[in-house]
Amino acid sequence: MNKLKFLIYFFLIVGLLLFLKFKGKNYYKIPTYNTATTINAVIEIPAGTNLKTEYNPSTNKFNTDPKNRKTRIINFLPYPANYGFIPSTLMDTIRGGDGDALDILVISEHVPMKTVLEVIPIGIIVLRDRGEIDNKILAVPADKDFQIISATSFKDLENDYPELLNIIQRWYLSYKGPGKIEFIDWKDEKAAMKEIQKWVN
């Protein structure tokens, strides 16, 4: 069995086991932290997908995100990483948040929707969307066997994978159309952990 098939089977099995473990539970209420250096990520949109999907805590379902009463399809390249949220976080509007859980991008192979994955935060991309600051945490799987890049810090990313940062940055500046999103800055893993702690509910 080659490595790709093994990874696919692994994520399907892990996803199924975690789905059964958390079945009926509100994904927002899963613990944020696994250890002092790892957190949980709930995947809403797998890498390589352009269908916009969001978790609805009221119904405990993952639904397509409608735009003008139509299923929202990203009119650009598919997501370059697995997109989701960090459970038990809430960016409350009183403190300048958007009222949702903190967003996360997990750099790995395609991970099925609804997967709860243990990850290592390694940075933040800071954007401005419709006049508001929009932080997205970057992370890699905690299990070394499922890391597709050898980076566990932002310095590793900068030194060894500068084009990966460029791809993610260019994708965010383009996926909603020209001029809709503004890039502000990149921040490191210490800033990422501080940002997560800020919004832990």
C-alpha positions as CSV (number, residue, x, y, z in Angstrom):
1,M,0.0,0.0,0.0
2,N,1.6,3.3,-1.0
3,K,1.8,6.3,1.3
4,L,-1.1,8.2,-0.3
5,K,-3.5,5.3,0.1
6,F,-2.4,4.8,3.6
7,L,-2.9,8.5,4.4
8,I,-6.4,8.4,2.9
9,Y,-7.4,5.3,4.8
10,F,-5.9,6.7,8.0
11,F,-7.8,10.0,7.8
12,L,-11.0,8.2,6.9
13,I,-10.7,5.8,9.9
14,V,-9.6,8.6,12.3
15,G,-12.5,10.8,11.0
16,L,-15.0,8.0,11.5
17,L,-13.7,7.2,15.0
18,L,-13.8,10.9,16.0
19,F,-17.2,11.3,14.4
20,L,-18.5,8.4,16.4
21,K,-16.8,9.8,19.5
22,F,-18.3,13.3,19.1
23,K,-21.6,12.2,17.4
24,G,-24.4,14.3,18.9
25,K,-22.0,16.7,20.5
26,N,-21.7,20.3,19.6
27,Y,-18.4,20.7,17.8
28,Y,-18.0,24.2,19.2
29,K,-17.8,22.6,22.7
30,I,-14.9,20.2,22.0
31,P,-11.9,21.2,24.1
32,T,-9.5,23.7,22.5
33,Y,-6.3,22.1,23.9
34,N,-4.9,18.6,23.7
35,T,-1.5,19.5,25.3
36,A,0.3,22.7,26.2
37,T,1.5,22.9,22.5
38,T,-1.3,21.2,20.5
39,I,-4.9,22.1,19.9
40,N,-7.9,20.6,18.2
41,A,-9.1,21.7,14.7
42,V,-12.5,21.0,13.3
43,I,-12.4,20.7,9.5
44,E,-15.3,22.3,7.6
45,I,-13.7,22.6,4.1
46,P,-11.2,20.0,3.0
47,A,-8.1,21.0,1.0
48,G,-8.7,20.9,-2.7
49,T,-12.4,21.8,-2.4
50,N,-14.1,25.0,-3.6
51,L,-17.5,24.3,-2.0
52,K,-18.0,26.7,0.9
53,T,-19.2,24.8,4.0
54,E,-19.9,26.0,7.5
55,Y,-20.7,24.3,10.8
56,N,-24.0,25.4,12.4
57,P,-23.9,24.8,16.2
58,S,-27.7,25.3,16.4
59,T,-28.4,22.3,14.3
60,N,-25.0,20.5,14.8
61,K,-24.8,20.1,11.0
62,F,-22.2,21.1,8.4
63,N,-24.1,23.0,5.7
64,T,-23.2,24.7,2.5
65,D,-22.8,28.5,3.0
66,P,-25.6,30.2,0.9
67,K,-24.9,33.4,-1.0
68,N,-27.9,35.1,-2.6
69,R,-29.9,31.9,-2.0
70,K,-27.4,29.8,-4.0
71,T,-24.8,27.3,-2.8
72,R,-21.6,29.3,-2.5
73,I,-18.8,28.0,-4.7
74,I,-15.4,29.7,-4.5
75,N,-14.9,31.2,-8.0
76,F,-11.2,30.6,-7.9
77,L,-8.7,27.8,-7.2
78,P,-9.8,25.4,-4.4
79,Y,-8.7,25.8,-0.8
80,P,-4.9,25.3,-0.6
81,A,-5.2,23.8,2.9
82,N,-7.9,22.3,5.2
83,Y,-10.0,25.1,6.6
84,G,-12.0,25.0,9.7
85,F,-12.3,26.4,13.3
86,I,-10.8,26.0,16.7
87,P,-13.4,24.6,19.1
88,S,-14.3,26.3,22.4
89,T,-13.1,29.6,21.0
90,L,-15.5,32.6,20.4
91,M,-14.4,35.8,18.8
92,D,-17.1,37.8,20.6
93,T,-18.1,41.1,19.0
94,I,-17.8,43.0,22.3
95,R,-14.0,42.6,22.0
96,G,-13.9,43.2,18.3
97,G,-14.4,39.7,17.0
98,D,-16.8,38.5,14.3
99,G,-19.0,36.4,16.6
100,D,-17.6,33.1,15.3
101,A,-15.0,30.6,16.4
102,L,-11.4,31.3,15.5
103,D,-10.5,30.2,11.9
104,I,-7.7,27.7,11.2
105,L,-5.8,26.4,8.1
106,V,-4.3,23.0,8.5
107,I,-1.4,22.3,6.0
108,S,-1.7,18.6,5.2
109,E,-3.3,16.1,2.8
110,H,-7.0,16.4,2.2
111,V,-8.9,15.8,5.4
112,P,-12.6,14.8,5.4
113,M,-15.2,17.4,6.6
114,K,-16.1,16.8,10.3
115,T,-12.7,15.6,11.2
116,V,-11.4,16.7,14.5
117,L,-7.6,16.8,14.2
118,E,-4.8,17.4,16.7
119,V,-2.6,20.1,15.3
120,I,0.4,22.3,16.1
121,P,-0.2,26.1,15.6
122,I,2.8,27.6,13.7
123,G,1.6,31.1,12.6
124,I,-1.1,33.5,11.7
125,I,-2.0,35.3,8.5
126,V,-3.5,38.7,9.4
127,L,-6.0,40.0,6.8
128,R,-8.5,42.8,6.5
129,D,-11.9,41.7,5.2
130,R,-14.6,44.4,4.7
131,G,-12.7,46.8,7.0
132,E,-12.3,44.3,9.9
133,I,-9.1,42.4,10.9
134,D,-9.4,38.7,10.1
135,N,-6.8,36.4,11.7
136,K,-6.4,32.8,10.5
137,I,-4.2,30.4,12.4
138,L,-1.8,28.2,10.4
139,A,-1.2,24.7,11.7
140,V,0.3,21.3,10.8
141,P,-0.8,17.9,12.1
142,A,0.7,16.9,15.5
143,D,1.4,13.4,14.2
144,K,4.7,13.5,12.3
145,D,3.7,10.7,10.1
146,F,1.0,12.9,8.6
147,Q,3.0,16.1,8.2
148,I,3.6,16.9,4.5
149,I,6.1,19.7,5.3
150,S,8.9,19.6,7.9
151,A,7.9,22.8,9.7
152,T,6.8,23.1,13.3
153,S,7.5,26.9,13.6
154,F,7.0,30.0,11.6
155,K,10.7,30.4,11.1
156,D,10.8,26.9,9.5
157,L,8.1,28.1,7.1
158,E,9.9,31.3,6.2
159,N,13.2,29.6,5.7
160,D,12.2,26.3,4.0
161,Y,8.8,27.0,2.4
162,P,8.6,30.7,1.5
163,E,6.5,29.9,-1.6
164,L,3.9,28.1,0.6
165,L,3.4,31.4,2.4
166,N,3.2,33.2,-0.9
167,I,0.6,30.7,-2.2
168,I,-1.6,31.1,0.9
169,Q,-1.3,34.9,0.8
170,R,-2.1,35.2,-3.0
171,W,-5.0,32.8,-2.6
172,Y,-6.7,34.9,0.1
173,L,-6.1,38.1,-1.9
174,S,-7.8,36.5,-4.9
175,Y,-10.5,34.1,-3.9
176,K,-13.2,36.8,-3.3
177,G,-12.1,38.9,-6.2
178,P,-9.6,41.7,-6.7
179,G,-9.4,44.3,-3.9
180,K,-11.8,42.5,-1.5
181,I,-9.2,41.2,1.0
182,E,-6.1,43.1,2.2
183,F,-3.0,41.4,3.5
184,I,-1.6,42.9,6.7
185,D,1.1,40.7,8.2
186,W,2.4,37.2,9.1
187,K,2.9,36.3,12.8
188,D,4.7,33.5,14.4
189,E,3.7,30.5,16.6
190,K,3.9,32.5,19.8
191,A,1.5,35.0,18.5
192,A,-0.7,32.2,17.3
193,M,-0.9,30.6,20.8
194,K,-1.6,34.1,22.3
195,E,-4.4,34.7,19.8
196,I,-6.0,31.3,20.5
197,Q,-5.8,31.9,24.3
198,K,-7.4,35.3,23.8
199,W,-10.6,33.8,22.4
200,V,-10.9,30.6,24.4
201,N,-14.5,30.5,25.5
